[in-house]
Amino acid sequence: MHFIPQELDDYVVAHSQQEPELLQQLTRETYQKILQPRMLSGHYQGRVLSMISKLINPKTILEIGTYTGYSALCLCEGLRKEGKLITIDINEELEWLQSKYFQKSDYKEQIIQKVGDATQIIPSLEEKFDLVFIDADKPNYPLYFEQIIDKMNSGGIILSDNVLWSGKIIEKLDPRDESTKALLHYNKLINEDTRVETLLLAIRDGLTISRVI
């Protein structure tokens, strides 16, 4: 779903930083070999993630939902030299592709891959995080928030993807649509929770920035 005319969207992308060659290669291979390639963050959103990470210059990053590793590599662009990124995905069949491109990157020693149910893995993490990116199964978004909020450093940033859900959040709700229902609850939750201050950006499918107070 395009929230601005396609021609204007093309102009925005053309006048934003170009994606690195490694990410172009990853995009091509994702589209060639993986189902639902539109789940990829892609050029423009990837540059947004990169810029936010560079502005924060985090020491610790948590990513919930790795997919093929594109967004993890973008987030690593702002990571401190001594920092690390932990990325979690439930799909073990994608681990080979993630690893392939992580190993090709400058951040191979800083990325920790975890495969499994994030709701079970997150409570076991001992780190405090400067930056968290949530881009996994939508019904668990509210739970992910509750699991990570006490693991955030003061001033840390939580990024939440797909919060506009192709516009479904303003359409008549299908009672069987658990993802939309969860996102409606989540968007209200993080807007009203006094532990964070939240700004919802109409970037691609919606990206929320929540700053931990």
N, C-alpha and C positions, 0 to 999 in steps of 0.2 A: 504494500500500500504506500503510495506516494502522497506526502502531505503538502508538497509543493509541486508545481508543474515539472514534468520530466526535463524540459529544456533548461529550466532554472537549476534543477538538481544536477544535471550534467555540468553546468557552469561551476557550481559549488565544488564538485569533485575535481574538475579540471584546474581550479585555482587553489587547491589544497595540496599539501605535501604529497609527493608520490610515494607509493609503498616500496619497500626494499625488494630487491630481486628474489631473495629467499621466500618472501611471502607471496610473490607472484607465482613462484614454482609450486608452493603449497596450495594455492588457490586452484591452479590448473589440475593438480593431481587429485584434489578433493572432488572437483567437478567430473573428473574422468572415472573415479573409482568408488566414490562413497555416495550412499543414498542421502537424499535431502540436503544437497550442497548449499541450499539457501540458508541453512543454519549457520553458515560461516559468517563471522563478523564482517568481513569484506573490507575493501580499501578505505572508504570514508570513515566508517565507525572505528576501524582499526587505527586510523590516524588520530581520531578523537581519544581513544584509549591510551595511545602512546603519549599524546600531549598531556593528558591528565596525570599520567604516571610520572612524566618528566617534571611537571610542576610540583608534585608531591615529593618526588625523590625518595620513595619508600625503602625501608630496610627489609620489611616482611610483607609479602603479598599472598593472599589466598584466592584461588579461583575455584568456583564451584560450577563445574561443567566445562570440560576441556574441549570436547568435540575433536577436531583434528589438530588443535594446537595453535591456531592462528592468533586468537586473542591473547593467549599466554605469551607468545613471542612479542606482541605489541606492548603488553604491560611490562615486560622485562626491559624494554628500552629506557625506562626511567628508574630501574632498580639500581641501588647502590652497588658498588663493586663487591662489598662484603655481604650483600643481601641475598635473600632467597625467595623463590616463588614456589608455593605448594599448589598443585592443581589436581582436582579430583574429578573422575568420571566413572560412571557405572558400566560403560560399554567397553569390555575388555578387548573386543575385536578392533577397536581403533588405536590401541596402545602402540602397535607397530608403526603406524603412520606418525603419531605424535612423536615417538622416540626418534624416528628417522630425521625429522626436521629440527627437533631439539638438539640432537647431536651435531647437526650442521651449523648451528647457531653459535654466537659468541657467549651464550648463557647456559651452555650444556652442563656446567658444573654447579649452576645455581638453581636449576629446576628440579623439583622433586615431584615425581608422578605417583599418584595413588589411585588404584582401581577398586571400586566398590561403592557401596551406598554412602553417600555423603552425610546423611543424617546419623549414621553410625560412626563415621570417621571423624567428623568435626569435634565431637565431645572429647576425643582422645588427644587432640592437638594441644600442646602446651604453649605454643607461641602466642604472642600478642601481635596483632596485625595493624599495619599502617594503611593498607588498601585491600579491599575485598571486592571481587567481581562475581556477582550472582547471575548465572546464565544456564540454569539447568531446568529440571521439571518444574513447571509452574505451580502445581498444587502444593509443593513443599516450600515455596518462597517464604510464607510467614514463619514456618519452622526454622528455616535457614537463618532468618533474621534474628530470631530469639536465641539460636545457638551461637551466633557469632558476636552479638552485641557486647557481651561481657569479655570477649577476647580482643576487643578493639582498643588501640591506644587512643588517648584523648586527642581530638583533632583528626582522627583517622577518617577515611572515606570509604563508604559502601556504595558501589555502583550496581544498579539492578537493570538488567536488560529485558526488552520485550514487554515493557509495562503498559504499552498502548494496544498490544495484541491485535494488530491489523484493524484497529478501530472497534473491535468487539466490545470494549469496555464501555462504550456509550450506546450500544445497540440493545435491543430487548434480549434479556438473558434467557438462554435455553437452560432449564433446570438440570439437564444432563451434562452441561458443559462445565466440568470441574475446573479446568484451567482458567477460564474467564472468571468464574466465581472466586477462585483463589486470588487472582490478580486484583479484582475489585476490593477484596478484603485487605490485600497487601498494600495497595496504594493508599487506602484510608489509614491503615496501621502506621506506616512510616511517615505519613504527613502529620499525624496527631501525636506520635510518640515524642515525649519531651526530652528523650535522651539524644535525639538527632534533630538537625534542621535539614529539610529536604527541598530539592528543586527538581521538578520533572521537566526534562528536555524533549522536545519533539524531534529527536534525531532518529532517523530510520524508523524502527518499530517502538521507539520510546526508550529513553535511558534516564534513570533517576540517579541523582547524586545526593547522597545523605552524609552529612558531616556529623561525626560524633562529638557531642558537647563535652 
